[in-house]
Amino acid sequence: MIINIERIFQADYEFAENRRSETDTCARPSQSVLKVITPKQFESEIQALCDYAGVESLCPGMSIKMSLQEINSIIPKKRVRIESYKQLMKFLNDELCVSLELTSRKTK
């Protein structure tokens, strides 16, 4: 499994007390945080991916490349085909801006 993170600006999402000045008592983060509501069908699958990757949550800009056998060991499906994971791949790409690329022996 290969995970690439393009950029993470943790300080932009967290409120730091040392950013306050005497004139500005209500300092705001430079970027707004969007809360994505994850459908129940994907909650366990996303959590399994996070646990396998060793990260707390998936970050926008993250790219995950893994084999079909690898993802099937984490998220088992009845049919072991890339098409079985298309909905998860589409949700991750559209809603979380996370790219999930699966390879099989046939599509190398």
N, C-alpha and C positions, 0 to 999 in steps of 0.2 A: 504494500500500500504506500502510495506517495501522497503527501499532503503539502500543498503550497499555499501560503498565506501572503497575498499581495501587500496588504497593509492593515495594520490595526492601530487605531489611535485611541488607546484606552483612556488617556487623560481627557479626551474630548467628550467621553461619555460619563465620566465620573466628576462629581463636584468636589473640588478641592478647597479646603478652608483657606489655604495660603493664597488663593487667587483673589480674595476679597481685599479691597482697599478701603480707606476711611470714607472716600467719596462715593464708592459704589458698594452699597450694602447687599445688593441682590445680584451677585455675579451669576451668569448663566453659562452653561456649556456652549461651545461654539457650534455644535451640531445637535440637531434634535434626535431623540431616540425613538425609533418606531417599534412598536410592539406587534409582533406577528402572532396571530392566533393559529396554532397548529391543530389541524384536524386530528381527531382521536386515532384514526387509522395510521397516521404517521408518527405519533408521539413515541411509541415504543421503538420504531425503526430508527428514528433520529437519535434517541437516547442510546440505542445499541451502537450506532456509528460513533457517537461521542465517546462512549466507554471504550470502544475498540481503539480509537485514535488517541485516547488519553487526554482529551480536552473537555472543558466544562460545558461549552456550547459551541455551535457552529457560528463562525464569523462571516460577514459579507466579504466576498472576494476570495474565499477559501476554495481551493480546487483539490478534489479527492480523486485519485486514480487507483483503481484496484481491479483485481481479476474477478471473474464471475464466481469462481470457486471460493474466493476469499469472502465475498459479500454473502454468498449462500451459507457459509458457516456462521455468519453473524445474524443474518436475517433470512431464515429458511423460507422458501416458497415451494409450492407443489410442483411447479414447472421450473426447472433450472435453465432459464433463458433470459436474455437481456430484456426482452419485452415484458417480463414479469416485474421489472423494476422501473419501467418507463414512467409510471405515475409518480413514484418517489423522486425520480430524477427531474421531472417537470416541476414538481412542487418546490424542490430545493432550488432550482434555477430561477423560477419565476418569483417566489416569495422571499427566499432567504439570500438570493444572489450567491449561491454555492454551486459550484460545478462538480457533478459526480460523473466520472467517466469509467465505464465498465468495459473490460476486455475479456474476450473468450478465446479459446484456441482457434476458433474459426475466423475471428475478426482481428487477429493480430496484424 
